[in-house]
Amino acid sequence: MQVLQVQLEVGPDPAEVGRARRWARSRLVGSGIGDDEPLAETLILLISELVTNAVVHTGCPAVLRMLFGGGGGGSGTVRVEVADASDRPPLQRHAEGEDTNGRGLELVDGLADRWGWQPEGAGKQIWCEVDRGAPAAVVQDAPPRVVVQGGEVCEPPSCVFTNAPGLA
């Protein structure tokens, strides 16, 4: 299987999130994912959340990567990776009511087919994957179902979370 990888260095300024979205949108179009496709909107939202988390919670530069795995006929997987300099594991919070913060990883969990994190250098990499050709997730209609590897709370160095029908 052929994989195309593109990468962008993101500065520690929250304004960089908008630049990362614009860059990612142009790379999605270049990979054959139409700008107006639901898949593109889902991926842009995932990228926005992961880059925002890296920039806001570490205050350091980050690296955004997108990997396009080809399966032919519009199938395959798109993987988004954001690496930062912090070795602290990501913390999925559960926002309440009108809270304006704390929803980033909830959105990632609800929209991505799989997501997780792993150490990278002195920091970490948070990643998510969306299967091309799969229907776009709708957060309001389907609450996320999270399975942690082995059915238990995972410990560092890495975690993998999977959204799949029938798993609780």
C-alpha positions as CSV (number, residue, x, y, z in Angstrom):
1,M,0.0,0.0,0.0
2,Q,1.3,3.4,-0.9
3,V,1.3,6.2,1.7
4,L,1.7,9.9,1.1
5,Q,2.9,11.9,4.1
6,V,2.8,15.7,4.4
7,Q,4.1,17.7,7.3
8,L,3.8,21.3,8.7
9,E,5.7,22.9,11.6
10,V,3.3,24.9,13.8
11,G,4.5,27.7,16.0
12,P,3.4,28.1,19.6
13,D,1.0,30.9,18.9
14,P,-2.8,30.0,18.9
15,A,-3.1,32.0,15.6
16,E,-1.2,29.2,14.0
17,V,-4.2,26.9,14.3
18,G,-5.9,28.8,11.5
19,R,-2.8,28.5,9.3
20,A,-2.7,24.8,10.0
21,R,-6.4,24.5,8.9
22,R,-5.7,26.3,5.7
23,W,-2.6,24.3,5.0
24,A,-4.5,21.0,5.7
25,R,-7.4,21.9,3.5
26,S,-5.1,22.5,0.5
27,R,-3.4,19.2,1.1
28,L,-6.7,17.4,1.4
29,V,-7.8,18.7,-2.0
30,G,-4.4,17.7,-3.4
31,S,-5.0,14.2,-2.2
32,G,-8.3,13.9,-3.9
33,I,-10.6,14.7,-1.0
34,G,-13.0,17.5,-2.2
35,D,-13.1,20.7,-0.2
36,D,-16.9,20.3,0.2
37,E,-16.9,16.6,1.2
38,P,-18.0,15.8,4.7
39,L,-14.8,13.9,5.1
40,A,-12.8,17.1,4.6
41,E,-14.8,18.9,7.2
42,T,-14.4,16.1,9.7
43,L,-10.6,16.0,9.1
44,I,-10.3,19.8,9.4
45,L,-12.1,19.8,12.7
46,L,-9.9,17.0,14.0
47,I,-6.8,18.9,12.9
48,S,-8.1,22.1,14.5
49,E,-8.7,20.3,17.8
50,L,-5.4,18.4,18.0
51,V,-3.3,21.4,17.0
52,T,-5.2,23.7,19.4
53,N,-4.5,21.2,22.2
54,A,-0.8,21.0,21.4
55,V,-0.3,24.8,21.1
56,V,-2.5,25.8,24.1
57,H,-1.5,23.1,26.6
58,T,2.3,23.1,25.9
59,G,3.0,26.6,24.7
60,C,5.6,25.0,22.4
61,P,5.9,24.5,18.7
62,A,4.3,21.3,17.3
63,V,4.4,19.3,14.1
64,L,1.3,18.4,12.1
65,R,1.4,15.4,9.8
66,M,-1.2,13.9,7.5
67,L,-0.7,10.5,6.1
68,F,-2.9,9.3,3.2
69,G,-3.1,5.5,2.8
70,G,-4.4,4.5,-0.6
71,G,-6.8,1.7,-1.0
72,G,-7.9,2.6,-4.5
73,G,-11.3,3.8,-5.5
74,G,-11.4,6.5,-2.7
75,S,-10.9,4.0,0.1
76,G,-8.0,3.9,2.6
77,T,-7.3,5.7,5.8
78,V,-6.3,9.3,6.5
79,R,-4.1,9.6,9.6
80,V,-3.5,12.9,11.4
81,E,-0.6,13.2,13.8
82,V,0.4,16.1,16.0
83,A,3.7,15.9,17.9
84,D,4.6,18.3,20.7
85,A,7.4,18.7,23.2
86,S,5.3,17.7,26.3
87,D,5.6,14.2,27.7
88,R,2.4,14.6,29.7
89,P,-0.3,12.2,28.4
90,P,-3.4,13.7,26.9
91,L,-6.3,14.0,29.4
92,Q,-9.8,13.6,28.0
93,R,-12.1,15.9,30.1
94,H,-15.9,15.9,30.0
95,A,-17.2,19.4,29.6
96,E,-20.4,20.4,31.4
97,G,-23.2,22.4,29.9
98,E,-22.0,25.8,28.8
99,D,-18.3,25.1,29.3
100,T,-16.3,26.5,26.4
101,N,-13.2,24.4,27.0
102,G,-12.6,20.7,27.6
103,R,-14.3,19.3,24.5
104,G,-11.4,18.8,22.2
105,L,-10.6,15.1,22.8
106,E,-14.4,14.4,23.2
107,L,-14.8,15.6,19.6
108,V,-11.8,13.6,18.4
109,D,-13.2,10.6,20.2
110,G,-16.6,11.1,18.5
111,L,-15.4,11.8,15.0
112,A,-12.3,9.7,14.5
113,D,-12.5,5.9,13.8
114,R,-9.4,5.4,16.0
115,W,-7.2,7.7,18.0
116,G,-4.5,7.4,20.6
117,W,-1.1,8.7,21.6
118,Q,2.5,7.5,22.0
119,P,5.9,8.9,23.0
120,E,7.8,10.7,20.3
121,G,11.3,11.9,21.2
122,A,11.2,13.8,24.4
123,G,7.5,14.6,23.9
124,K,4.5,12.8,22.5
125,Q,2.4,12.3,19.4
126,I,-1.4,12.3,19.4
127,W,-2.9,10.7,16.4
128,C,-6.3,9.9,14.9
129,E,-7.5,8.0,11.9
130,V,-10.5,8.3,9.6
131,D,-11.4,5.6,7.1
132,R,-12.1,7.0,3.7
133,G,-15.4,5.8,2.3
134,A,-16.9,5.4,5.7
135,P,-19.9,7.6,6.5
136,A,-18.9,10.8,8.4
137,A,-19.7,10.6,12.1
138,V,-22.5,12.7,13.5
139,V,-21.8,13.6,17.1
140,Q,-25.5,14.4,18.0
141,D,-26.9,11.2,16.7
142,A,-24.4,8.7,17.9
143,P,-22.7,9.0,21.3
144,P,-19.0,8.0,21.1
145,R,-18.2,4.5,22.2
146,V,-14.7,4.1,23.6
147,V,-12.8,0.9,24.0
148,V,-9.4,1.0,25.6
149,Q,-6.9,-1.7,24.6
150,G,-7.6,-4.9,26.5
151,G,-10.8,-3.4,28.0
152,E,-9.0,-1.7,30.8
153,V,-7.6,1.8,31.5
154,C,-4.4,2.0,29.5
155,E,-1.1,3.2,30.9
156,P,1.7,5.0,29.2
157,P,3.5,4.7,26.9
158,S,0.6,4.6,24.5
159,C,-3.2,4.3,24.3
160,V,-5.4,3.3,21.4
161,F,-9.1,4.2,21.4
162,T,-11.5,2.8,18.8
163,N,-15.0,3.8,17.8
164,A,-16.8,0.8,16.4
165,P,-20.4,-0.2,16.4
166,G,-21.3,-2.7,19.0
167,L,-18.4,-1.9,21.3
168,A,-19.0,-0.4,24.7
